[in-house]
Amino acid sequence: MTSHAIDPELAAVVPMLPQLDLSDLPSARASMTALVAQLGTPDATGVRVEEVSAPGPEGSPDVRMRVYRPERVAAPAAVYDVHGGGFVLGDLETDHARNLEFARELGVVVVSVDYRLAPETPFPGPLEDVYAGLVWTAKNASELGVDPERIAVHGVSAGGGLAAGLTLLARDRGGPSIAFQYLGVPEVDDRLTTPSMTAFTDTPIWNRSRAVVSWDSYLGAGVPGSDDVSPYAAPARATDLSGLPPAYVSAMHFDPLRDEGIAYALALLAAGVTVELHLFPGTFHGSGLARHAAVSQREHAEATAVLARALRL
């Protein structure tokens, strides 16, 4: 840890961060729930929140969703949010505070999807849930007061990987239109061979060993790194990225996912997709939890600004 030049404001909080042991998932899930609860009750002023359910993939249960409607509507647009958690953690509470802020600050509807988690439901189940939620959002656009051509997808970490897979799936199935893809520190490459993934074995919140558990859980033990992994599961494997919506990709300095995110942004760019790429110095995976730090405030403000521009607010 001492070898990493972490931003001093962030380094101060590292000792207080939870140690998520993904080899004991019930305990890790309980820790994540406790962490979200510790952050306190978020400010819901000016936003009406309701829970709905969307028809699930064929033969699967309905998908739980949460809809955030701002009292002050700026435009008939929507953000479709996919939470992170390494494919194995997280629920509708994970991004609840952030989604309230997006709805209030942007003045658009936010729809959050509660997909089934691995390893209980491996790929393609979680992605199909996310797709089903997007279909529901587009189908109910008029009732939501949303232009179906103005829906941006937003995901961080595994949520970013699922959002990237979702845009590929929507393109190839001729599914709902996606105006923009916000891919925060996306988890997109199961091969675990990049320099950052190889080097960062002791970084806060996310490290190589957690990534190994994450992909084994999502794809099945022994499958990650093999020849026949679907690009919808690991978008870094996609050979055709043409025709995808414009993208924003963020990367954190001391994050095993750093290099795969940068590589994916460059691959999108090479395929003719408009891309904004931002590497935040001195950061680590999830360092935005330290909301007081100046670099976290920049990251936070930029996410709002990027979505506002993408949705033509």
C-alpha positions in Angstrom: 0.0 0.0 0.0 2.7 2.4 1.0 4.2 2.2 -2.5 1.1 3.9 -4.1 1.1 7.7 -4.3 -2.5 8.0 -3.3 -3.9 11.5 -3.0 -3.4 12.6 0.6 -7.1 13.4 1.2 -7.9 9.9 0.0 -5.1 8.1 1.8 -6.5 9.4 5.1 -9.7 7.3 4.7 -8.1 4.1 3.5 -7.8 2.6 7.0 -11.5 3.0 7.5 -12.6 1.3 4.3 -14.4 -2.1 4.6 -12.5 -5.2 3.8 -14.8 -7.1 1.5 -14.0 -10.8 1.6 -15.6 -12.1 -1.6 -14.7 -15.7 -0.6 -17.4 -15.3 2.0 -20.2 -13.7 0.0 -22.9 -13.6 2.7 -20.5 -11.6 4.9 -19.4 -9.4 2.1 -23.0 -8.6 1.2 -23.8 -7.8 4.8 -20.8 -5.5 4.9 -21.9 -3.7 1.8 -25.4 -3.2 3.2 -23.9 -1.9 6.4 -21.6 0.5 4.5 -24.5 2.0 2.6 -26.5 2.3 5.9 -23.6 4.1 7.5 -23.6 6.8 4.9 -27.0 7.9 6.4 -30.4 8.6 5.0 -29.9 10.4 1.7 -31.7 13.7 0.9 -34.9 12.9 -1.1 -36.1 16.5 -1.4 -37.7 17.3 -4.7 -37.8 13.7 -6.0 -40.7 11.2 -6.0 -39.5 7.6 -5.7 -41.5 4.5 -6.6 -40.7 0.8 -7.0 -42.0 -1.1 -10.0 -41.3 -4.4 -11.6 -40.6 -5.2 -15.2 -41.3 -8.5 -17.0 -38.1 -10.5 -16.6 -36.3 -12.5 -19.3 -38.3 -15.5 -20.6 -38.6 -18.1 -17.8 -37.2 -15.8 -15.2 -38.7 -13.7 -12.4 -39.8 -10.1 -12.8 -37.1 -7.5 -12.4 -37.3 -5.0 -9.6 -36.8 -1.4 -10.6 -36.8 2.0 -8.8 -38.0 5.1 -10.6 -37.0 8.6 -9.5 -39.1 11.4 -10.8 -37.9 15.0 -10.1 -40.4 17.6 -9.2 -38.5 20.1 -11.4 -38.3 18.5 -14.8 -35.6 20.0 -17.1 -36.1 17.8 -20.1 -37.9 14.6 -21.3 -34.9 12.5 -20.8 -33.8 9.6 -18.5 -30.7 8.0 -16.9 -30.8 4.2 -16.7 -28.6 3.2 -13.8 -26.9 -0.2 -13.3 -25.3 -0.6 -9.9 -21.8 -2.0 -9.3 -20.6 -4.7 -6.9 -18.3 -7.1 -8.9 -21.4 -8.9 -10.3 -21.8 -10.5 -6.8 -22.8 -7.5 -4.5 -25.3 -4.6 -4.5 -29.0 -3.9 -4.9 -31.3 -0.9 -5.3 -29.8 0.8 -2.3 -26.2 0.8 -3.7 -26.8 3.9 -6.0 -29.9 5.2 -4.2 -28.2 8.4 -2.9 -26.5 9.1 -6.2 -29.8 8.5 -8.2 -31.6 11.0 -6.0 -28.9 13.5 -6.8 -29.0 12.8 -10.5 -32.8 13.2 -10.6 -32.7 16.4 -8.7 -29.6 18.0 -10.2 -30.3 17.0 -13.8 -34.1 17.3 -13.7 -34.6 14.0 -15.5 -36.2 10.7 -14.6 -33.7 8.1 -13.3 -34.5 4.4 -13.5 -32.4 1.9 -11.5 -32.4 -1.8 -12.1 -32.0 -4.6 -9.5 -30.5 -7.5 -11.5 -29.9 -10.9 -10.1 -26.4 -11.5 -8.7 -23.8 -14.1 -9.5 -22.8 -16.8 -8.6 -26.4 -17.7 -7.9 -27.3 -16.3 -11.3 -24.3 -16.3 -13.6 -24.0 -14.7 -17.1 -26.2 -14.1 -19.1 -28.9 -13.8 -16.3 -27.8 -10.5 -14.8 -27.3 -8.9 -18.2 -30.7 -10.2 -19.5 -32.3 -8.6 -16.4 -30.6 -5.3 -17.2 -31.8 -5.6 -20.8 -35.4 -6.3 -19.7 -35.3 -3.2 -17.5 -34.2 -1.1 -20.4 -36.9 -2.5 -22.6 -39.5 -1.7 -19.8 -38.1 1.9 -19.6 -38.3 2.5 -23.4 -41.8 0.9 -23.5 -43.1 3.1 -20.7 -41.3 6.2 -21.9 -44.5 8.2 -22.6 -45.9 7.4 -19.1 -42.5 8.4 -17.6 -42.5 11.6 -19.6 -39.3 10.5 -21.4 -38.3 10.8 -25.1 -37.2 7.2 -25.9 -34.3 8.7 -28.0 -33.0 10.5 -24.9 -32.0 7.6 -22.5 -28.5 7.4 -21.2 -27.1 4.3 -19.5 -24.9 4.8 -16.4 -22.9 2.2 -14.7 -19.9 2.1 -12.4 -17.5 -0.9 -12.0 -19.4 -4.1 -12.7 -22.3 -1.8 -13.5 -20.1 -0.1 -16.1 -19.3 -3.6 -17.6 -23.0 -4.4 -17.7 -23.8 -1.1 -19.2 -21.2 -1.6 -21.9 -22.6 -5.1 -22.6 -26.1 -3.7 -22.6 -25.2 -1.2 -25.4 -23.8 -4.0 -27.5 -26.8 -6.2 -26.9 -29.3 -3.4 -27.7 -27.4 -2.6 -30.9 -27.3 -6.2 -32.1 -30.9 -7.0 -31.1 -32.3 -3.8 -32.6 -33.4 -3.0 -29.1 -34.1 0.3 -27.4 -32.2 3.3 -28.5 -29.4 4.4 -26.1 -28.3 8.0 -26.5 -25.1 7.7 -24.4 -23.1 5.3 -22.3 -21.5 6.5 -19.0 -18.9 3.8 -18.1 -17.3 4.6 -14.7 -14.2 2.4 -14.0 -15.9 -0.4 -16.1 -15.1 -4.1 -15.5 -15.0 -5.3 -19.1 -12.1 -7.8 -19.4 -12.1 -11.3 -17.9 -8.6 -12.1 -19.1 -7.0 -10.2 -16.2 -3.7 -9.7 -18.1 -3.3 -5.9 -18.2 -0.4 -4.3 -16.4 -2.7 -2.7 -13.8 -4.6 -5.9 -13.1 -1.3 -7.8 -12.7 0.3 -5.2 -10.5 -2.4 -4.1 -8.1 -2.8 -6.9 -5.7 -3.0 -4.8 -2.5 -5.0 -1.7 -3.6 -8.0 -0.5 -1.5 -11.6 -1.8 -2.2 -10.7 -3.6 -5.5 -7.6 -5.8 -6.2 -6.6 -8.7 -8.4 -7.8 -11.4 -6.1 -11.3 -9.9 -5.8 -11.4 -9.5 -9.6 -10.6 -13.3 -9.9 -13.5 -14.2 -7.6 -15.8 -11.7 -9.5 -15.2 -13.2 -12.9 -15.3 -16.8 -11.7 -18.6 -16.1 -10.1 -20.0 -14.3 -13.2 -18.8 -16.8 -15.9 -18.2 -20.0 -13.9 -14.9 -21.2 -12.4 -12.3 -22.0 -15.1 -14.2 -20.0 -17.8 -12.5 -16.6 -17.5 -9.6 -16.2 -19.9 -10.8 -19.1 -22.0 -11.5 -18.8 -25.8 -15.3 -18.7 -25.9 -16.2 -15.9 -23.5 -19.1 -13.8 -24.9 -18.3 -10.1 -25.7 -21.7 -9.3 -24.0 -20.1 -10.7 -20.8 -16.7 -9.1 -21.3 -17.0 -6.2 -23.8 -13.2 -5.9 -24.1 -13.5 -9.0 -26.3 -15.9 -7.4 -28.8 -14.4 -7.2 -32.3 -17.0 -4.8 -33.7 -17.7 -1.6 -31.6 -19.1 0.4 -34.5 -22.4 2.0 -34.3 -22.4 2.3 -30.5 -23.6 5.4 -28.7 -21.1 8.1 -27.6 -19.3 7.2 -24.4 -17.6 8.6 -21.3 -15.1 6.3 -19.6 -13.4 7.1 -16.3 -10.4 5.3 -14.9 -8.8 5.5 -11.4 -5.0 5.7 -10.9 -4.5 2.8 -8.5 -7.3 0.5 -9.7 -6.7 -3.0 -11.3 -9.5 -2.0 -13.8 -7.6 1.1 -14.9 -5.9 -0.3 -18.1 -8.9 -2.3 -19.4 -11.1 0.8 -19.1 -8.5 2.9 -21.0 -8.1 0.1 -23.6 -11.9 -0.1 -24.1 -12.1 3.7 -24.5 -9.4 3.6 -27.2 -11.1 0.6 -28.9 -14.4 2.6 -29.1 -12.5 5.6 -30.5 -10.8 3.4 -33.1 -14.3 2.1 -34.1 -15.5 5.7 -34.8 -17.4 6.2 -31.5 -17.1 9.6 -29.8 -15.4 9.1 -26.5 -14.4 11.2 -23.5 -11.8 9.5 -21.3 -10.7 10.8 -17.9 -8.0 9.3 -15.7 -8.2 10.7 -12.1 -4.7 10.9 -10.5 -4.0 9.6 -7.0 -7.4 7.8 -6.9 -8.3 4.1 -6.3 -11.4 2.0 -7.1 -14.3 3.5 -5.2 -12.3 6.4 -3.8 -15.3 8.7 -4.6 -16.8 7.3 -1.3 -14.5 9.9 0.3 -16.9 12.7 -0.8 -14.9 15.4 1.0 -11.8 15.0 -1.1 -11.3 17.6 -3.9 -10.6 14.9 -6.5 -13.9 13.1 -5.6 -15.8 16.3 -5.9 -14.4 16.8 -9.4 -15.3 13.3 -10.3 -18.8 13.7 -8.9 -19.4 17.1 -10.6 -18.1 15.8 -13.9 -20.5 12.9 -13.9 -23.4 15.2 -13.6 -22.0 17.6 -16.2 -21.3 14.8 -18.7 -24.8 13.4 -18.4 -26.3 16.9 -18.7 -24.5 17.5 -22.0 -25.2 14.0 -23.3 -28.9 14.4 -22.7 -29.0 17.9 -24.2 -30.1 19.6 -21.0 
